[in-house]
Amino acid sequence: TQELLAAGGRDLDRRLIHDDGPTLDEVLAGSPKFVVVLTNVRDPGNAGTVIRGADATGADAVILSDASVDLYNPKLVRSSVGSLWHLPISRGSSIEEIFAACRAAGLTLHAADGVGETLLPDVDLATPHAWVMGNEAWGLEPEVREQCDDVVRVPIYGHAESLNLAMAATVCLYASAGAQH
């Protein structure tokens, strides 16, 4: 108890309420239809909004790589608006471990990135898959894109330069939901 009290505020709350969460194998058990993988996502508001979108669209799980924001960042918790507690979320694994586990679970890896040659409407989302989404400023690293089965972009028909991470994720996740349900 003294150790917990010495840890102080946020860390004390996290230790009392939360464990390390489910493992990769646990969140990918049971033949998932679609999951979301976040790598190098640094903005807690974006991460929380993606988790909320994953919950709204019926995704089976969210996986945050070890290079992403802290799952219990107060801004992430607020922006998830409770969805943080509704679906399995694994955190702390390397992208290599995540990709290996997704492939072992039978998931196709779709990188969501503005440089993709495949347009979202042309992707078969009826089969089990994982959306891989990256950093808000620079997207996915080339090495990460190369390890995915496809690089997909959301078409932009107007003059906008791009969509932000949370907005693009929501569009991709609703496309998955439409194909799966």
C-alpha positions as CSV (number, residue, x, y, z in Angstrom):
1,T,0.0,0.0,0.0
2,Q,2.8,2.4,0.8
3,E,4.4,1.8,-2.6
4,L,1.0,2.6,-4.3
5,L,0.6,5.7,-2.3
6,A,4.1,6.8,-3.1
7,A,3.4,6.4,-6.8
8,G,0.9,9.2,-6.6
9,G,-2.1,10.4,-8.6
10,R,-2.6,8.9,-12.1
11,D,-0.2,6.0,-11.5
12,L,-2.0,5.1,-8.3
13,D,-5.4,5.1,-10.1
14,R,-4.0,3.0,-13.0
15,R,-2.5,0.4,-10.7
16,L,-5.6,0.1,-8.6
17,I,-8.1,-0.1,-11.4
18,H,-6.2,-1.5,-14.5
19,D,-3.9,-4.4,-15.2
20,D,-1.8,-4.6,-18.3
21,G,-4.8,-5.6,-20.3
22,P,-5.3,-8.5,-22.7
23,T,-2.5,-10.0,-24.6
24,L,-2.3,-10.0,-28.4
25,D,-3.4,-13.7,-28.5
26,E,-6.3,-12.9,-26.2
27,V,-7.7,-10.0,-28.4
28,L,-7.2,-12.0,-31.5
29,A,-8.8,-15.2,-30.2
30,G,-12.1,-16.4,-31.6
31,S,-11.8,-15.6,-35.3
32,P,-12.0,-11.8,-35.4
33,K,-13.6,-10.2,-38.4
34,F,-11.8,-6.9,-38.3
35,V,-9.4,-5.1,-35.9
36,V,-7.6,-1.8,-35.7
37,V,-3.8,-1.5,-35.3
38,L,-2.4,1.8,-34.2
39,T,1.3,2.4,-34.6
40,N,3.2,5.6,-33.7
41,V,0.0,7.3,-32.9
42,R,1.0,10.1,-30.5
43,D,-2.1,12.3,-30.1
44,P,-4.3,10.9,-27.3
45,G,-7.4,12.6,-28.7
46,N,-6.9,10.9,-32.1
47,A,-6.3,7.5,-30.4
48,G,-9.4,7.8,-28.2
49,T,-11.5,8.8,-31.2
50,V,-10.3,5.8,-33.2
51,I,-11.2,3.6,-30.3
52,R,-14.6,5.1,-30.1
53,G,-15.0,4.6,-33.9
54,A,-13.9,1.0,-33.5
55,D,-16.5,0.4,-30.9
56,A,-19.2,2.1,-32.9
57,T,-18.5,0.0,-36.0
58,G,-18.3,-3.3,-34.2
59,A,-14.6,-3.9,-34.5
60,D,-13.4,-6.9,-32.6
61,A,-10.3,-5.3,-31.0
62,V,-7.9,-2.4,-31.0
63,I,-4.1,-3.0,-30.8
64,L,-1.8,-0.1,-29.9
65,S,1.9,-0.7,-30.7
66,D,4.6,0.0,-28.1
67,A,5.4,3.2,-30.0
68,S,1.9,4.7,-29.5
69,V,0.4,6.9,-26.8
70,D,-0.4,5.7,-23.3
71,L,-3.8,4.0,-23.3
72,Y,-4.7,5.7,-19.9
73,N,-3.7,9.2,-20.9
74,P,-6.6,11.3,-19.6
75,K,-7.3,12.9,-23.0
76,L,-7.5,9.5,-24.6
77,V,-9.9,8.2,-21.9
78,R,-12.1,11.3,-22.4
79,S,-12.1,11.2,-26.2
80,S,-13.0,7.5,-26.2
81,V,-16.2,8.5,-24.3
82,G,-16.4,5.1,-22.5
83,S,-15.6,3.0,-25.6
84,L,-12.2,2.2,-23.9
85,W,-14.2,-0.2,-21.7
86,H,-16.3,-1.8,-24.4
87,L,-13.8,-3.7,-26.5
88,P,-10.6,-5.6,-26.0
89,I,-7.5,-3.4,-26.3
90,S,-4.0,-4.8,-26.4
91,R,-1.0,-2.5,-25.9
92,G,2.8,-2.6,-25.7
93,S,3.7,-5.1,-28.5
94,S,6.1,-4.3,-31.3
95,I,4.7,-3.9,-34.8
96,E,6.5,-7.1,-35.8
97,E,4.8,-9.0,-33.0
98,I,1.5,-7.5,-33.9
99,F,1.8,-8.4,-37.6
100,A,2.8,-12.0,-36.8
101,A,-0.2,-12.4,-34.4
102,C,-2.6,-10.9,-37.0
103,R,-1.4,-13.2,-39.7
104,A,-1.6,-16.2,-37.4
105,A,-5.2,-15.2,-36.7
106,G,-5.9,-15.2,-40.5
107,L,-6.2,-11.4,-40.9
108,T,-5.2,-9.6,-44.1
109,L,-3.3,-6.4,-43.3
110,H,-4.6,-3.2,-44.9
111,A,-2.3,-0.2,-44.4
112,A,-4.4,3.0,-44.4
113,D,-2.2,5.6,-45.9
114,G,-2.6,8.6,-48.3
115,V,0.0,7.2,-50.6
116,G,-1.9,4.0,-51.3
117,E,-2.7,3.1,-54.8
118,T,-5.8,1.0,-53.9
119,L,-8.9,3.1,-53.3
120,L,-11.1,2.2,-50.3
121,P,-14.1,1.3,-52.4
122,D,-12.0,-1.3,-54.3
123,V,-11.0,-3.3,-51.2
124,D,-12.6,-6.6,-50.3
125,L,-13.5,-6.0,-46.6
126,A,-15.8,-9.1,-46.3
127,T,-12.8,-11.2,-45.4
128,P,-11.1,-11.0,-41.9
129,H,-8.7,-8.0,-41.9
130,A,-6.8,-5.5,-39.8
131,W,-6.6,-1.8,-40.5
132,V,-3.1,-0.6,-39.8
133,M,-3.0,3.2,-39.1
134,G,0.0,5.4,-38.4
135,N,1.2,8.7,-37.1
136,E,-0.9,11.8,-37.5
137,A,1.9,13.9,-39.2
138,W,3.8,11.3,-41.4
139,G,1.5,8.3,-41.7
140,L,3.0,4.9,-41.8
141,E,6.7,4.3,-42.1
142,P,7.7,2.7,-45.5
143,E,8.8,-0.5,-43.8
144,V,5.4,-0.9,-42.1
145,R,3.5,-0.3,-45.4
146,E,5.8,-2.8,-47.2
147,Q,4.8,-5.5,-44.6
148,C,1.1,-5.0,-45.3
149,D,-0.9,-6.9,-47.9
150,D,-2.2,-3.7,-49.4
151,V,-1.9,0.1,-49.0
152,V,-5.3,1.7,-49.2
153,R,-6.3,5.3,-49.4
154,V,-9.6,7.1,-48.8
155,P,-10.3,9.0,-52.0
156,I,-10.6,12.7,-51.7
157,Y,-12.9,14.3,-54.3
158,G,-12.7,17.9,-53.1
159,H,-9.7,20.2,-52.5
160,A,-8.7,19.0,-49.1
161,E,-5.1,18.0,-48.9
162,S,-5.8,15.1,-46.5
163,L,-8.0,13.7,-43.8
164,N,-6.8,13.5,-40.2
165,L,-6.1,10.1,-38.6
166,A,-9.4,9.9,-36.7
167,M,-11.5,10.9,-39.6
168,A,-9.8,8.5,-42.1
169,A,-10.0,5.7,-39.5
170,T,-13.7,6.3,-39.1
171,V,-14.3,6.2,-42.8
172,C,-12.3,2.9,-43.2
173,L,-14.0,1.3,-40.1
174,Y,-17.5,2.1,-41.4
175,A,-16.6,0.5,-44.8
176,S,-15.5,-2.6,-42.8
177,A,-18.7,-2.6,-40.8
178,G,-20.8,-2.3,-44.0
179,A,-19.0,-5.3,-45.5
180,Q,-19.1,-7.4,-42.4
181,H,-22.7,-6.8,-41.2
